[in-house]
Amino acid sequence: MKKQNTIIVGLAVLAAVSAAFWLLLVAPGFSGNEINMPRGVTAQSMMNYDLHMMMLWICVVIGILVFSAMFFSIVLHRKSRGYEAAKFTHSTKAEIVWSVIPVLILVGMAIPATTALVHMEINPETEITIKITGFQWRWKYEYLEDDVSFISSLASSSNAARMLDSATDPATVENYLLDVDKRLVLPVDTKIKFLITADDVIHSWWVPALGWKRDAVPGFINEGWTEISETGVYRGQCAELCGKDHGFMPIVLEAKSKSDYQAWLAAMKRQTADQASDEQRLWSLAELMQHGESVYTTQCAACHQADGSGLAPAFPALTGSAVINGPIDEQINVVMNGRAGTAMQAFSNTLSAADIAAALTYTRNAFGQKEDAVVQPQTIARIKNGQLSANL
């Protein structure tokens, strides 16, 4: 019997020592956050990490004390040693102690948790304001002080690999489903305010490295702020179940130095000016087809498939479609304003005039349909500005 007791006590001690060794020596050695939450690159994310670690160690200490007492009682006060259970109803002192101590622990945990929440919610004076609008299934970013805006969609490499019967192995695609065609670019060491909303359903903008997420709700603006401390690329995704393509709505944020950010911003302003110029010039059919294929692959192929075959019954085929082969004004109206009662969304606010014109031209001339039909960006621009009706 003594040998059995020795074995039990030895196993308990070995388990306790192993756990202590792992927690104190091995766990801190993980540099890749394999089993822990990421530290992030903002003051808020570091605060969240420190709060998480504090709560973890409080729970570890409580666990060690509780389980040590349990094992001690089980091993040393078992029936085989002749111990008999005590017979009593309650102990007022014990009840006070086990009520007061947890309250004190919870109060001690609540203070830093409240501090973190207050830091997250109260926006300081910021230098840059970014408006973020969620659409099914992409993000629109507007730099309000600089009059720069663009749509960020799933990268074409990921979009092609995730299609039905795709010949591409998703494992070969770098950052599969976590890459976009246009990144949100921000400067480091700069306080930035975010105004987050949605145009159709509820989305949720979430980049773990920032240490927070915000719901994007139609008709309502949520605010958030950040100050990134390190340059780099940080990835996230929509954290709300927003529809069938919810998993294909990633976020890629690139933090640059202030000088690199200013250079990028200047380039974007030139691109915006060039886009305005493009809306006024006449495009050739070849130009529209080339640009239209890119727009279709990024914006339309998710539903209508790369070859225009569609996904019946929700997403009709474009090949042989009455809309595609019918009057152009009907197709313009469907693309710009959507179609009620169907999954077809409106693109008038999410795509530029050049993008819409090119996509219209491409669909009317691709998939074995040859019309030589051309829709010019200036026509779509005039419709958007209210100078021309979609009913041409």
Secondary structure, DSSP 8 states (H G I E B T S, - for coil): -HHHHHHHHHHHHHHHHHHHHIIIIIGGG-SS-SSS----SBHHHHHHHHHHHHHHHHHHHHHHHHHHHHHHHHHHT-GGGT------S--HHHHHHHHHHHHHHHHHHHHHHHHHHHHHHS----SEEEEEEEETTEEEEEETTTTEEEEE-B-HHHHHHTSTT-SS-GGGSTTTTS-BSS-EEEESS--EEEEEEESSS-EEEEEGGGTEEEEE-BT--EEEEE-B-S-EEEEEEE-S--STTGGG-EEEEEEE-HHHHHHHHHHHHHHHHHHHHHTTS---HHHHHHHHHHHIIIIIHHHH-TTS--BTTTB--STT-TTTTS-HHHHHHHHHH--TTSS----TTTS-HHHHHHHHHHHHHSTT--------HHHHHHHHTTSS-S--
